């Protein structure tokens, strides 16, 4: 990874900080982001459920889907799209891993 590619990324932790199947809340430019490790691959989505504001980082992770702990809306951690067809979605963020450090983009992906 070259220096230019890191311009819009923020270091949020190390690979060993987030074991497979777990999550962690991180802050990037003041935004609360849920970071997930699914079988050694990392994904980042907005931590706040758009329905009632539940913390997605505390939701149950099954494969690539996390359920909001408050009202059980489910989101694909790879894209942020809701899995129930109800139209809810959350922002997702690009991830880069370099020398065991996890970087999250400071800008969300376009939907």
N, CA, C and O atoms as CSV, one atom per row, in Angstrom:
chain,resi,resn,atom,element,x,y,z
A,1,UNK,N,N,0.853,-1.165,0.000
A,1,UNK,CA,C,0.000,0.000,0.000
A,1,UNK,C,C,0.898,1.227,0.000
A,1,UNK,O,O,1.816,1.324,0.815
A,2,UNK,N,N,0.646,2.153,-0.896
A,2,UNK,CA,C,1.484,3.354,-0.937
A,2,UNK,C,C,0.877,4.467,-0.093
A,2,UNK,O,O,-0.288,4.391,0.296
A,3,UNK,N,N,1.665,5.496,0.190
A,3,UNK,CA,C,1.226,6.569,1.077
A,3,UNK,C,C,-0.021,7.271,0.545
A,3,UNK,O,O,-0.898,7.653,1.319
A,4,UNK,N,N,-0.100,7.439,-0.776
A,4,UNK,CA,C,-1.253,8.114,-1.348
A,4,UNK,C,C,-2.540,7.344,-1.058
A,4,UNK,O,O,-3.575,7.958,-0.798
A,5,UNK,N,N,-2.494,6.016,-1.098
A,5,UNK,CA,C,-3.704,5.232,-0.879
A,5,UNK,C,C,-4.176,5.318,0.576
A,5,UNK,O,O,-5.315,4.952,0.868
A,6,UNK,N,N,-3.342,5.786,1.477
A,6,UNK,CA,C,-3.720,5.904,2.888
A,6,UNK,C,C,-4.288,7.279,3.239
A,6,UNK,O,O,-4.707,7.498,4.376
A,7,UNK,N,N,-4.307,8.199,2.288
A,7,UNK,CA,C,-4.750,9.562,2.577
A,7,UNK,C,C,-6.122,9.633,3.218
A,7,UNK,O,O,-6.347,10.477,4.086
A,8,UNK,N,N,-7.046,8.773,2.815
A,8,UNK,CA,C,-8.413,8.829,3.330
A,8,UNK,C,C,-8.700,7.702,4.314
A,8,UNK,O,O,-9.862,7.394,4.577
A,9,UNK,N,N,-7.660,7.084,4.857
A,9,UNK,CA,C,-7.830,5.973,5.784
A,9,UNK,C,C,-7.269,6.319,7.157
A,9,UNK,O,O,-6.319,7.092,7.289
A,10,UNK,N,N,-7.895,5.714,8.192
A,10,UNK,CA,C,-7.500,5.947,9.572
A,10,UNK,C,C,-7.206,4.596,10.221
A,10,UNK,O,O,-7.989,3.656,10.081
A,11,UNK,N,N,-6.082,4.496,10.930
A,11,UNK,CA,C,-5.761,3.266,11.661
A,11,UNK,C,C,-6.726,3.138,12.832
A,11,UNK,O,O,-6.885,4.072,13.619
A,12,UNK,N,N,-7.376,1.963,12.944
A,12,UNK,CA,C,-8.357,1.766,14.018
A,12,UNK,C,C,-7.997,0.610,14.942
A,12,UNK,O,O,-8.690,0.377,15.932
A,13,UNK,N,N,-6.941,-0.108,14.642
A,13,UNK,CA,C,-6.537,-1.218,15.496
A,13,UNK,C,C,-5.653,-2.198,14.762
A,13,UNK,O,O,-5.223,-1.966,13.632
A,14,UNK,N,N,-5.395,-3.307,15.444
A,14,UNK,CA,C,-4.563,-4.362,14.880
A,14,UNK,C,C,-5.421,-5.600,14.647
A,14,UNK,O,O,-6.440,-5.799,15.308
A,15,UNK,N,N,-4.998,-6.417,13.708
A,15,UNK,CA,C,-5.718,-7.634,13.355
A,15,UNK,C,C,-5.997,-8.482,14.596
A,15,UNK,O,O,-7.097,-9.016,14.742
A,16,UNK,N,N,-5.018,-8.612,15.488
A,16,UNK,CA,C,-5.179,-9.436,16.690
A,16,UNK,C,C,-6.189,-8.867,17.680
A,16,UNK,O,O,-6.630,-9.578,18.583
A,17,UNK,N,N,-6.565,-7.592,17.525
A,17,UNK,CA,C,-7.530,-6.966,18.431
A,17,UNK,C,C,-8.953,-7.487,18.228
A,17,UNK,O,O,-9.791,-7.393,19.125
A,18,UNK,N,N,-9.216,-8.036,17.040
A,18,UNK,CA,C,-10.580,-8.440,16.696
A,18,UNK,C,C,-10.557,-9.872,16.170
A,18,UNK,O,O,-10.384,-10.089,14.971
A,19,UNK,N,N,-10.730,-10.847,17.056
A,19,UNK,CA,C,-10.732,-12.247,16.612
A,19,UNK,C,C,-11.876,-12.530,15.642
A,19,UNK,O,O,-12.876,-11.813,15.628
A,20,UNK,N,N,-11.727,-13.566,14.844
A,20,UNK,CA,C,-12.760,-13.967,13.895
A,20,UNK,C,C,-14.094,-14.181,14.606
A,20,UNK,O,O,-14.157,-14.797,15.670
A,21,UNK,N,N,-15.159,-13.659,13.996
A,21,UNK,CA,C,-16.495,-13.807,14.560
A,21,UNK,C,C,-16.877,-12.757,15.574
A,21,UNK,O,O,-17.943,-12.838,16.186
A,22,UNK,N,N,-16.007,-11.755,15.762
A,22,UNK,CA,C,-16.293,-10.711,16.748
A,22,UNK,C,C,-16.360,-9.336,16.077
A,22,UNK,O,O,-16.100,-9.194,14.882
A,23,UNK,N,N,-16.710,-8.344,16.871
A,23,UNK,CA,C,-16.814,-6.975,16.377
A,23,UNK,C,C,-16.254,-6.011,17.415
A,23,UNK,O,O,-16.005,-6.364,18.568
A,24,UNK,N,N,-16.068,-4.785,16.954
A,24,UNK,CA,C,-15.545,-3.740,17.829
A,24,UNK,C,C,-16.015,-2.392,17.292
A,24,UNK,O,O,-16.039,-2.172,16.081
A,25,UNK,N,N,-16.385,-1.498,18.198
A,25,UNK,CA,C,-16.770,-0.157,17.791
A,25,UNK,C,C,-15.512,0.704,17.721
A,25,UNK,O,O,-14.688,0.696,18.636
A,26,UNK,N,N,-15.378,1.449,16.616
A,26,UNK,CA,C,-14.254,2.368,16.452
A,26,UNK,C,C,-14.813,3.729,16.053
A,26,UNK,O,O,-15.940,3.837,15.569
A,27,UNK,N,N,-14.022,4.743,16.259
A,27,UNK,CA,C,-14.396,6.099,15.845
A,27,UNK,C,C,-13.478,6.525,14.703
A,27,UNK,O,O,-12.257,6.392,14.788
A,28,UNK,N,N,-14.081,7.034,13.645
A,28,UNK,CA,C,-13.336,7.580,12.519
A,28,UNK,C,C,-13.916,8.958,12.234
A,28,UNK,O,O,-15.070,9.085,11.825
A,29,UNK,N,N,-13.113,9.975,12.453
A,29,UNK,CA,C,-13.560,11.363,12.271
A,29,UNK,C,C,-14.865,11.634,13.014
A,29,UNK,O,O,-15.757,12.298,12.487
A,30,UNK,N,N,-14.973,11.123,14.229
A,30,UNK,CA,C,-16.138,11.352,15.065
A,30,UNK,C,C,-17.327,10.452,14.779
A,30,UNK,O,O,-18.332,10.520,15.487
A,31,UNK,N,N,-17.235,9.598,13.743
A,31,UNK,CA,C,-18.325,8.690,13.396
A,31,UNK,C,C,-18.151,7.362,14.116
A,31,UNK,O,O,-17.043,6.833,14.198
A,32,UNK,N,N,-19.247,6.825,14.637
A,32,UNK,CA,C,-19.243,5.528,15.290
A,32,UNK,C,C,-19.389,4.448,14.217
A,32,UNK,O,O,-20.401,4.384,13.518
A,33,UNK,N,N,-18.370,3.607,14.100
A,33,UNK,CA,C,-18.336,2.574,13.063
A,33,UNK,C,C,-18.160,1.214,13.719
A,33,UNK,O,O,-17.336,1.041,14.618
A,34,UNK,N,N,-18.956,0.244,13.251
A,34,UNK,CA,C,-18.852,-1.136,13.721
A,34,UNK,C,C,-17.901,-1.881,12.782
A,34,UNK,O,O,-18.106,-1.929,11.569
A,35,UNK,N,N,-16.864,-2.455,13.373
A,35,UNK,CA,C,-15.852,-3.199,12.620
A,35,UNK,C,C,-16.034,-4.678,12.928
A,35,UNK,O,O,-16.064,-5.069,14.095
A,36,UNK,N,N,-16.156,-5.506,11.888
A,36,UNK,CA,C,-16.416,-6.938,12.038
A,36,UNK,C,C,-15.299,-7.759,11.410
A,36,UNK,O,O,-14.730,-7.375,10.388
A,37,UNK,N,N,-14.992,-8.900,12.036
A,37,UNK,CA,C,-14.058,-9.876,11.477
A,37,UNK,C,C,-14.871,-11.127,11.160
A,37,UNK,O,O,-15.372,-11.799,12.061
A,38,UNK,N,N,-14.996,-11.430,9.874
A,38,UNK,CA,C,-15.696,-12.626,9.425
A,38,UNK,C,C,-14.671,-13.527,8.750
A,38,UNK,O,O,-14.252,-13.273,7.621
A,39,UNK,N,N,-14.275,-14.571,9.448
A,39,UNK,CA,C,-13.309,-15.551,8.924
A,39,UNK,C,C,-12.021,-14.892,8.423
A,39,UNK,O,O,-11.478,-15.269,7.384
A,40,UNK,N,N,-11.542,-13.898,9.183
A,40,UNK,CA,C,-10.282,-13.253,8.837
A,40,UNK,C,C,-10.398,-12.091,7.870
A,40,UNK,O,O,-9.387,-11.465,7.550
A,41,UNK,N,N,-11.599,-11.781,7.393
A,41,UNK,CA,C,-11.821,-10.619,6.533
A,41,UNK,C,C,-12.547,-9.559,7.347
A,41,UNK,O,O,-13.448,-9.870,8.126
A,42,UNK,N,N,-12.154,-8.323,7.163
A,42,UNK,CA,C,-12.702,-7.224,7.957
A,42,UNK,C,C,-13.689,-6.390,7.144
A,42,UNK,O,O,-13.503,-6.155,5.950
A,43,UNK,N,N,-14.753,-5.948,7.839
A,43,UNK,CA,C,-15.810,-5.151,7.226
A,43,UNK,C,C,-16.201,-4.048,8.202
A,43,UNK,O,O,-16.140,-4.231,9.417
A,44,UNK,N,N,-16.604,-2.894,7.655
A,44,UNK,CA,C,-16.980,-1.760,8.496
A,44,UNK,C,C,-18.276,-1.152,7.991
A,44,UNK,O,O,-18.428,-0.873,6.802
A,45,UNK,N,N,-19.219,-0.949,8.927
A,45,UNK,CA,C,-20.481,-0.286,8.619
A,45,UNK,C,C,-20.785,0.721,9.723
A,45,UNK,O,O,-20.206,0.671,10.809
A,46,UNK,N,N,-21.705,1.636,9.422
A,46,UNK,CA,C,-22.155,2.583,10.430
A,46,UNK,C,C,-22.683,1.785,11.615
A,46,UNK,O,O,-23.425,0.819,11.431
A,47,UNK,N,N,-22.311,2.175,12.815
A,47,UNK,CA,C,-22.690,1.449,14.021
A,47,UNK,C,C,-24.133,1.691,14.443
A,47,UNK,O,O,-24.662,0.933,15.256
A,48,UNK,N,N,-24.782,2.718,13.920
A,48,UNK,CA,C,-26.109,3.114,14.388
A,48,UNK,C,C,-27.196,2.585,13.446
A,48,UNK,O,O,-27.227,2.924,12.263
A,49,UNK,N,N,-28.076,1.758,13.986
A,49,UNK,CA,C,-29.199,1.228,13.206
A,49,UNK,C,C,-30.132,2.387,12.828
A,49,UNK,O,O,-30.475,3.199,13.687
A,50,UNK,N,N,-30.545,2.475,11.558
A,50,UNK,CA,C,-31.393,3.598,11.139
A,50,UNK,C,C,-32.832,3.518,11.660
A,50,UNK,O,O,-33.575,4.494,11.555
A,51,UNK,N,N,-33.231,2.392,12.211
A,51,UNK,CA,C,-34.603,2.240,12.699
A,51,UNK,C,C,-34.825,3.011,14.000
A,51,UNK,O,O,-35.664,3.911,14.055
A,52,UNK,N,N,-34.071,2.658,15.051
A,52,UNK,CA,C,-34.235,3.310,16.352
A,52,UNK,C,C,-32.893,3.653,17.006
A,52,UNK,O,O,-32.856,4.023,18.179
A,53,UNK,N,N,-31.797,3.534,16.261
A,53,UNK,CA,C,-30.505,3.943,16.791
A,53,UNK,C,C,-29.749,2.895,17.582
A,53,UNK,O,O,-28.810,3.226,18.305
A,54,UNK,N,N,-30.141,1.637,17.459
A,54,UNK,CA,C,-29.460,0.565,18.189
A,54,UNK,C,C,-28.002,0.410,17.763
A,54,UNK,O,O,-27.662,0.681,16.612
A,55,UNK,N,N,-27.136,-0.025,18.683
A,55,UNK,CA,C,-25.707,-0.204,18.390
A,55,UNK,C,C,-25.455,-1.542,17.670
A,55,UNK,O,O,-25.493,-2.600,18.298
A,56,UNK,N,N,-25.202,-1.493,16.373
A,56,UNK,CA,C,-25.025,-2.717,15.598
A,56,UNK,C,C,-23.834,-3.547,16.067
A,56,UNK,O,O,-23.837,-4.768,15.914
A,57,UNK,N,N,-22.822,-2.906,16.635
A,57,UNK,CA,C,-21.650,-3.628,17.117
A,57,UNK,C,C,-22.028,-4.628,18.217
A,57,UNK,O,O,-21.305,-5.597,18.447
A,58,UNK,N,N,-23.145,-4.396,18.888
A,58,UNK,CA,C,-23.592,-5.302,19.950
A,58,UNK,C,C,-24.556,-6.367,19.437
A,58,UNK,O,O,-25.033,-7.200,20.209
A,59,UNK,N,N,-24.844,-6.342,18.132
A,59,UNK,CA,C,-25.752,-7.315,17.552
A,59,UNK,C,C,-25.093,-8.668,17.339
A,59,UNK,O,O,-23.869,-8.795,17.379
A,60,UNK,N,N,-25.926,-9.674,17.114
A,60,UNK,CA,C,-25.431,-11.025,16.878
A,60,UNK,C,C,-25.000,-11.156,15.423
A,60,UNK,O,O,-25.754,-10.827,14.508
A,61,UNK,N,N,-23.774,-11.644,15.220
A,61,UNK,CA,C,-23.206,-11.817,13.891
A,61,UNK,C,C,-23.352,-13.273,13.469
A,61,UNK,O,O,-22.868,-14.180,14.146
A,62,UNK,N,N,-24.027,-13.484,12.339
A,62,UNK,CA,C,-24.175,-14.826,11.753
A,62,UNK,C,C,-23.679,-14.753,10.330
A,62,UNK,O,O,-24.351,-14.196,9.462
A,63,UNK,N,N,-22.505,-15.311,10.081
A,63,UNK,CA,C,-21.915,-15.191,8.748
A,63,UNK,C,C,-21.635,-13.731,8.463
A,63,UNK,O,O,-20.938,-13.057,9.222
A,64,UNK,N,N,-22.191,-13.245,7.352
A,64,UNK,CA,C,-21.996,-11.849,6.960
A,64,UNK,C,C,-23.148,-10.945,7.396
A,64,UNK,O,O,-23.229,-9.798,6.956
A,65,UNK,N,N,-24.033,-11.440,8.247
A,65,UNK,CA,C,-25.212,-10.669,8.641
A,65,UNK,C,C,-25.180,-10.373,10.138
A,65,UNK,O,O,-24.952,-11.259,10.961
A,66,UNK,N,N,-25.417,-9.095,10.468
A,66,UNK,CA,C,-25.518,-8.694,11.867
A,66,UNK,C,C,-26.946,-8.222,12.119
A,66,UNK,O,O,-27.538,-7.518,11.301
A,67,UNK,N,N,-27.488,-8.627,13.273
A,67,UNK,CA,C,-28.826,-8.202,13.656
A,67,UNK,C,C,-28.761,-7.123,14.717
A,67,UNK,O,O,-27.985,-7.223,15.667
A,68,UNK,N,N,-29.568,-6.098,14.556
A,68,UNK,CA,C,-29.633,-5.046,15.564
A,68,UNK,C,C,-30.108,-5.659,16.878
A,68,UNK,O,O,-31.081,-6.414,16.887
A,69,UNK,N,N,-29.435,-5.346,17.990
A,69,UNK,CA,C,-29.831,-5.939,19.269
A,69,UNK,C,C,-31.163,-5.399,19.801
A,69,UNK,O,O,-31.738,-6.001,20.707
A,70,UNK,N,N,-31.661,-4.300,19.273
A,70,UNK,CA,C,-32.890,-3.714,19.790
A,70,UNK,C,C,-34.146,-4.238,19.097
A,70,UNK,O,O,-35.103,-4.625,19.768
A,71,UNK,N,N,-34.156,-4.257,17.784
A,71,UNK,CA,C,-35.376,-4.656,17.066
A,71,UNK,C,C,-35.096,-5.685,15.978
A,71,UNK,O,O,-35.972,-5.974,15.162
A,72,UNK,N,N,-33.908,-6.232,15.955
A,72,UNK,CA,C,-33.538,-7.368,15.113
A,72,UNK,C,C,-33.511,-7.110,13.608
A,72,UNK,O,O,-33.512,-8.065,12.831
A,73,UNK,N,N,-33.488,-5.845,13.174
A,73,UNK,CA,C,-33.243,-5.604,11.754
A,73,UNK,C,C,-31.871,-6.158,11.430
A,73,UNK,O,O,-30.962,-6.107,12.259
A,74,UNK,N,N,-31.719,-6.689,10.226
A,74,UNK,CA,C,-30.454,-7.329,9.865
A,74,UNK,C,C,-29.803,-6.622,8.695
A,74,UNK,O,O,-30.470,-6.137,7.780
A,75,UNK,N,N,-28.455,-6.578,8.751
A,75,UNK,CA,C,-27.675,-5.891,7.732
A,75,UNK,C,C,-26.503,-6.769,7.299
A,75,UNK,O,O,-25.892,-7.459,8.115
A,76,UNK,N,N,-26.205,-6.728,6.011
A,76,UNK,CA,C,-25.043,-7.424,5.470
A,76,UNK,C,C,-23.822,-6.547,5.749
A,76,UNK,O,O,-23.764,-5.407,5.287
A,77,UNK,N,N,-22.850,-7.063,6.494
A,77,UNK,CA,C,-21.686,-6.253,6.871
A,77,UNK,C,C,-20.786,-5.947,5.677
A,77,UNK,O,O,-19.952,-5.044,5.750
A,78,UNK,N,N,-20.941,-6.682,4.584
A,78,UNK,CA,C,-20.131,-6.426,3.382
A,78,UNK,C,C,-20.584,-5.177,2.641
A,78,UNK,O,O,-19.771,-4.502,2.009
A,79,UNK,N,N,-21.880,-4.862,2.712
A,79,UNK,CA,C,-22.423,-3.759,1.916
A,79,UNK,C,C,-23.210,-2.727,2.729
A,79,UNK,O,O,-23.360,-1.584,2.296
A,80,UNK,N,N,-23.709,-3.119,3.898
A,80,UNK,CA,C,-24.563,-2.247,4.684
A,80,UNK,C,C,-26.037,-2.354,4.324
A,80,UNK,O,O,-26.878,-1.739,4.979
A,81,UNK,N,N,-26.363,-3.129,3.288
A,81,UNK,CA,C,-27.756,-3.278,2.876
A,81,UNK,C,C,-28.531,-4.139,3.853
A,81,UNK,O,O,-28.016,-5.132,4.366
A,82,UNK,N,N,-29.782,-3.750,4.108
A,82,UNK,CA,C,-30.664,-4.550,4.935
A,82,UNK,C,C,-30.993,-5.847,4.221
A,82,UNK,O,O,-31.068,-5.887,2.993
A,83,UNK,N,N,-31.188,-6.900,4.988
A,83,UNK,CA,C,-31.448,-8.212,4.388
A,83,UNK,C,C,-32.922,-8.578,4.414
A,83,UNK,O,O,-33.297,-9.639,3.915
A,84,UNK,N,N,-33.776,-7.719,4.988
A,84,UNK,CA,C,-35.194,-8.066,5.103
A,84,UNK,C,C,-36.060,-7.465,4.010
A,84,UNK,O,O,-37.268,-7.703,3.992
A,85,UNK,N,N,-35.483,-6.698,3.103
A,85,UNK,CA,C,-36.251,-6.104,2.014
A,85,UNK,C,C,-37.053,-4.888,2.413
A,85,UNK,O,O,-37.838,-4.382,1.612
A,86,UNK,N,N,-36.878,-4.403,3.634
A,86,UNK,CA,C,-37.648,-3.258,4.116
A,86,UNK,C,C,-37.098,-1.902,3.721
A,86,UNK,O,O,-37.708,-0.877,4.025
A,87,UNK,N,N,-35.962,-1.877,3.051
A,87,UNK,CA,C,-35.405,-0.620,2.581
A,87,UNK,C,C,-34.381,0.023,3.496
A,87,UNK,O,O,-33.763,1.019,3.121
A,88,UNK,N,N,-34.190,-0.522,4.685
A,88,UNK,CA,C,-33.185,0.041,5.574
A,88,UNK,C,C,-31.791,-0.357,5.098
A,88,UNK,O,O,-31.584,-1.470,4.615
A,89,UNK,N,N,-30.845,0.557,5.238
A,89,UNK,CA,C,-29.441,0.242,4.982
A,89,UNK,C,C,-28.592,1.202,5.812
A,89,UNK,O,O,-29.076,2.227,6.291
A,90,UNK,N,N,-27.320,0.851,5.972
A,90,UNK,CA,C,-26.375,1.701,6.687
A,90,UNK,C,C,-25.155,1.900,5.802
A,90,UNK,O,O,-24.889,1.095,4.909
A,91,UNK,N,N,-24.426,2.960,6.049
A,91,UNK,CA,C,-23.215,3.230,5.284
A,91,UNK,C,C,-22.180,2.141,5.532
A,91,UNK,O,O,-22.073,1.603,6.634
A,92,UNK,N,N,-21.426,1.828,4.493
A,92,UNK,CA,C,-20.321,0.886,4.633
A,92,UNK,C,C,-19.029,1.603,4.250
A,92,UNK,O,O,-19.046,2.602,3.531
A,93,UNK,N,N,-17.919,1.080,4.738
A,93,UNK,CA,C,-16.626,1.732,4.580
A,93,UNK,C,C,-15.590,0.739,4.080
A,93,UNK,O,O,-15.602,-0.429,4.468
A,94,UNK,N,N,-14.696,1.206,3.218
A,94,UNK,CA,C,-13.606,0.365,2.736
A,94,UNK,C,C,-12.612,0.112,3.858
A,94,UNK,O,O,-12.419,0.943,4.745
A,95,UNK,N,N,-11.994,-1.048,3.797
A,95,UNK,CA,C,-10.995,-1.488,4.777
A,95,UNK,C,C,-9.708,-1.807,4.050
A,95,UNK,O,O,-9.736,-2.320,2.931
A,96,UNK,N,N,-8.592,-1.513,4.666
A,96,UNK,CA,C,-7.290,-1.977,4.192
A,96,UNK,C,C,-6.529,-2.517,5.396
A,96,UNK,O,O,-6.605,-1.964,6.493
A,97,UNK,N,N,-5.801,-3.595,5.180
A,97,UNK,CA,C,-4.948,-4.156,6.224
A,97,UNK,C,C,-3.514,-4.102,5.713
A,97,UNK,O,O,-3.213,-4.566,4.613
A,98,UNK,N,N,-2.644,-3.531,6.527
A,98,UNK,CA,C,-1.240,-3.396,6.156
A,98,UNK,C,C,-0.387,-3.631,7.401
A,98,UNK,O,O,-0.568,-2.962,8.418
A,99,UNK,N,N,0.541,-4.583,7.319
A,99,UNK,CA,C,1.416,-4.896,8.459
A,99,UNK,C,C,0.612,-5.117,9.742
A,99,UNK,O,O,0.973,-4.609,10.804
A,100,UNK,N,N,-0.484,-5.880,9.634
A,100,UNK,CA,C,-1.353,-6.228,10.761
A,100,UNK,C,C,-2.114,-5.046,11.354
A,100,UNK,O,O,-2.743,-5.190,12.402
A,101,UNK,N,N,-2.070,-3.888,10.712
A,101,UNK,CA,C,-2.872,-2.752,11.162
A,101,UNK,C,C,-4.110,-2.651,10.270
A,101,UNK,O,O,-4.041,-2.844,9.057
A,102,UNK,N,N,-5.238,-2.343,10.904
A,102,UNK,CA,C,-6.500,-2.216,10.189
A,102,UNK,C,C,-6.772,-0.733,9.948
A,102,UNK,O,O,-6.730,0.076,10.875
A,103,UNK,N,N,-7.048,-0.395,8.705
A,103,UNK,CA,C,-7.357,0.974,8.311
A,103,UNK,C,C,-8.804,1.017,7.800
A,103,UNK,O,O,-9.224,0.145,7.039
A,104,UNK,N,N,-9.558,2.034,8.220
A,104,UNK,CA,C,-10.915,2.235,7.747
A,104,UNK,C,C,-10.952,3.558,7.001
A,104,UNK,O,O,-10.381,4.552,7.451
A,105,UNK,N,N,-11.625,3.567,5.861
A,105,UNK,CA,C,-11.774,4.788,5.076
A,105,UNK,C,C,-12.553,5.832,5.878
A,105,UNK,O,O,-13.486,5.497,6.608
A,106,UNK,N,N,-12.168,7.075,5.737
A,106,UNK,CA,C,-12.878,8.144,6.420
A,106,UNK,C,C,-14.126,8.573,5.642
A,106,UNK,O,O,-14.907,9.400,6.114
A,107,UNK,N,N,-14.305,8.002,4.447
A,107,UNK,CA,C,-15.488,8.312,3.634
A,107,UNK,C,C,-16.242,7.018,3.352
A,107,UNK,O,O,-15.642,5.993,3.029
A,108,UNK,N,N,-17.564,7.081,3.479
A,108,UNK,CA,C,-18.359,5.881,3.214
A,108,UNK,C,C,-18.427,5.625,1.707
A,108,UNK,O,O,-18.224,6.516,0.882
A,109,UNK,N,N,-18.723,4.373,1.395
A,109,UNK,CA,C,-18.902,3.977,-0.006
A,109,UNK,C,C,-20.213,4.565,-0.523
A,109,UNK,O,O,-21.150,4.796,0.241
A,110,UNK,N,N,-20.259,4.800,-1.823
A,110,UNK,CA,C,-21.516,5.208,-2.464
A,110,UNK,C,C,-22.451,4.016,-2.513
A,110,UNK,O,O,-22.020,2.890,-2.761
A,111,UNK,N,N,-23.728,4.263,-2.276
A,111,UNK,CA,C,-24.728,3.187,-2.363
A,111,UNK,C,C,-25.133,2.954,-3.787
A,111,UNK,O,O,-25.965,2.089,-4.059
